Amino acid sequence: MTLVSFPFSLSKPFMMALSNSSWRLPQPSFFLVGIPGLEESQHWIAFPLGVLYLFALVGNVTIIFIIWAEQSLHQPMYLFLAMLAAIDLVLASSTAPKALAVLLAHAHEIGYVVCLTQMFFIHAFSSMESGVLVAMALDRYVAICHPLHHSTILHPGTIGRIGVAVLVRGLILLIPFPILLQSLIFCQTTVIGHAYCEHMAVVKLACSETTVNRAYGLAVALLVIGLDVLAIGVSYALILQAVLKVPGSEARLKAFSTCGAHVCVILVFYVPGIFSFLTHRFGHHVPHHVHVLLATLYLLVPPALNPLVYGVKTRQIRQRVLRVFYIKGLI
């Protein structure tokens, strides 16, 4: 069977390995290349990725534990932060273990069902993270613009319903991804030029009609990113309008500082995500290994940095972390 042509270069050992790697439906296996064109240095690339994953695990577990253990932190802002940390744990754990196995142990093969499952978790929980960031923007808007009604508007019941809505939206929008992919025919070498199973990378391998898959993927991306960024933008426009009306520069600075951590998290999540989305569809002149590296970092950098950002920017979280380590030091 003839090998499919790649928009990136592969080393000779990889090409020899792929020469016997063609499958047909119903259950093909996929071959994850890793970082195309950088096969000789992939073990060096794996080290910072492993460090990011370790930071994500330790940081987010710490955030969840502190918020769960400290009754004083059972407030809307911190409950949403706990949701974000839980989503980040799933997102990082859906990506990093297999990516590291590909880069370090050359475990390139991934089963058809496992690939679709990984793809679903990555995209579904990315959507959920975006939804939680919208909820956190809403919390900041209510806290700054309607401080006297904050506890009555965002009571535990409302927070729970928001969390369920974010979860259901992610599941409903992304369940069609693996369902639609099952209707495709993969009649040539099923080689994915990524370190993980990404939706468009899998779609591009099909030799059957993929218009519906591409259109639905684009619609979901525009719906999630477009509406969520719009909602966050409107929230912060109203916050800015309210803060500028506050008399005294010290009071305005204090109001702005309460939003600092959230703004940093928003930038870390959306900027590389939008860049990855645009380069995948329109950035034909961007080197493929650059796109793959950025797409992988996009799934690991936010989960690793979010706990650090909130730990540095949020006094309550920082004090609880220092207290825990101080007590352990005494023991």
Salt bridges, closest charged atoms under 4 A:
GLU70 OE1 - ARG320 NE 3.63
GLU70 OE2 - ARG323 NH1 3.51
ASP139 OD2 - ARG140 NH2 2.87
ASP139 OD1 - HIS150 NE2 2.68
GLU198 OE1 - HIS280 NE2 2.97
ASP228 OD2 - ARG169 NH2 2.86
